[in-house]
Amino acid sequence: MNIALWAIQIILCLIFYMAGRTKAFQYEKAKFSMPWIKEYPKGFVKFIGWAEVFGAAGLILPVILRIPQILMPLSALGLAIIMLLAAGFHFQRKEYSSIPMTIILLLCALFVAIGRFYFVPYN
């Protein structure tokens, strides 16, 4: 179970870091790859990007930096909330092709949060 959790944490870390980095640091590039960005304020998009970058860091860095490892499941839970809101957002905009990947990321983040809170805490 611990190996599965670490594998998913690393994959989620990479996915959310890349997505968040684009929104937080490469706003102009993000506007071309994600059409919804054009309709929202730059600050809002950057906020989402920073939340994803910090969430990604929280999945891995607590072990590396030897800081409280409770941050790992909390980060996973935060990313799950972001994905839940993203699924609703895409559903509202009728962007149905974006929903399956959003749900997969949501379920993976929930798996990590539950796994780290209850089954294999912080190792």
C-alpha positions in Angstrom: 0.0 0.0 0.0 2.8 2.4 0.9 4.4 1.8 -2.6 1.1 2.5 -4.3 0.6 5.7 -2.3 4.1 6.9 -3.1 3.7 6.1 -6.8 0.4 8.1 -7.0 1.8 10.9 -4.9 4.7 11.3 -7.3 2.5 11.2 -10.4 0.0 13.7 -8.9 3.0 15.9 -7.9 4.2 16.0 -11.4 0.8 16.6 -13.0 -0.2 19.3 -10.6 3.1 21.0 -10.7 3.1 21.2 -14.5 -0.5 22.4 -14.6 0.0 24.9 -11.8 3.3 26.2 -13.2 1.6 27.0 -16.5 -1.2 28.9 -14.8 1.0 30.7 -12.2 4.1 31.5 -14.3 3.1 31.2 -18.0 -0.2 33.0 -18.2 0.0 33.9 -21.9 0.8 30.3 -22.8 -2.0 29.0 -20.6 -4.5 31.2 -22.4 -3.9 29.3 -25.6 -4.0 25.8 -24.1 -7.0 26.4 -21.8 -9.8 28.4 -23.4 -11.6 29.2 -20.1 -8.6 31.3 -18.9 -9.4 34.1 -21.3 -12.7 34.6 -19.5 -11.3 35.0 -16.0 -9.1 37.6 -14.3 -5.4 36.9 -14.4 -5.2 37.0 -10.6 -7.8 34.3 -10.3 -5.9 32.0 -12.7 -2.6 32.6 -11.0 -4.2 31.9 -7.6 -5.4 28.5 -8.9 -1.9 27.9 -10.4 -0.2 28.7 -7.1 -2.7 26.5 -5.2 -1.8 23.6 -7.5 2.0 24.2 -7.2 1.8 24.3 -3.4 -0.5 21.3 -3.3 2.0 19.4 -5.5 4.9 20.4 -3.2 2.9 19.3 -0.2 2.7 15.7 -1.6 6.5 15.2 -1.5 8.4 17.9 0.3 7.4 17.0 3.9 9.4 13.8 3.8 12.4 15.4 2.0 12.5 18.5 4.3 11.6 16.5 7.4 8.7 18.9 8.2 5.4 17.7 9.7 4.2 14.9 7.4 0.6 15.6 8.1 0.9 18.0 5.3 0.9 15.2 2.7 -2.7 14.0 3.3 -3.8 17.6 3.8 -2.3 18.6 0.5 -3.9 15.6 -1.2 -7.3 16.6 0.3 -6.8 20.2 -0.9 -6.0 19.0 -4.4 -9.1 16.7 -4.3 -11.2 19.8 -3.4 -9.7 21.7 -6.3 -10.6 18.8 -8.6 -14.1 18.6 -7.3 -14.6 22.3 -8.0 -13.0 21.9 -11.4 -15.4 19.1 -12.3 -18.3 21.3 -11.4 -16.8 24.2 -13.3 -16.3 22.1 -16.5 -19.8 20.6 -16.2 -21.3 24.1 -15.9 -19.4 25.2 -19.0 -20.5 22.0 -20.8 -16.8 21.0 -21.3 -17.7 17.4 -20.9 -14.4 16.1 -22.4 -12.5 17.6 -19.5 -14.5 15.9 -16.8 -13.2 12.3 -16.9 -9.5 13.3 -16.3 -10.6 15.7 -13.5 -12.5 12.9 -11.8 -9.5 10.6 -12.2 -7.3 13.1 -10.5 -9.9 13.7 -7.8 -10.1 10.0 -7.0 -6.3 9.6 -7.0 -6.0 12.6 -4.6 -8.7 11.1 -2.4 -6.9 7.8 -2.4 -3.7 9.4 -1.2 -5.5 11.5 1.5 -7.4 8.5 2.9 -4.4 6.2 2.6 -2.1 8.6 4.4 -4.7 9.6 7.0 -5.8 6.0 7.9 -3.8 3.2 6.4 -0.2 4.1 6.0 0.3 7.3 7.9 3.2 9.5 6.8 5.7 6.9 5.7 
